[in-house]
Amino acid sequence: SMFEACAELKTLDLSSFDTSSVTNMSNMFYKCINLQDLNLSSFDTSNVKEMKTMFLGCMSLKSIDISHFYLKNIDDPKENPMEGLFVDCYVMTSIKLPKDLPFIDDRFFYNCEELKEQDITPSIEWIGANAFVNTGLKSVTLTNENVELGDHCLGYTYNTDYEAVPDFVIHADPGSTGYVYAQENGLETT
């Protein structure tokens, strides 16, 4: 919660921050509504176990690179340790995630309306409920044939009820969990 609700903050360079002892980064930039530029290049996340809603409400942040984050010590995904990580980052267009990211938690990208594409690496074993609801995604490629998929995790919008995104396509092998999810939810597959 270090920078929580710092509404006037527009630029923040944390490249010299020592975060090697930090275990919880939840709400760290929560509701930093005017934050546009954030440098986390030296963040050491090797001891972090939780980072719920870390960037929730960063409505002016267009891109972020957390590809260097070490997330092997994050708690059990079923405990939702990264729930809502980027909720309400409306103008976010680019999020660089770690290549070995083990899961995408519930509501991870919820309301990232300008997010039009996102890599889902083979390391991802679970995508939580509502993970991509109200994003700009029109298609996704699932290369892990056995990835667990939560309710409404792909291809949905939500206003007063869930609605499938028209012409949303899931690229997945026949028989894979992604293919089955698409079939069960009336989404296109290739």
Salt bridges, closest charged atoms under 4 A:
GLU83 OE2 - ARG107 NE 3.49
ASP100 OD2 - LYS72 NZ 3.89
GLU114 OE1 - LYS116 NZ 3.66
GLU148 OE1 - LYS78 NZ 3.21
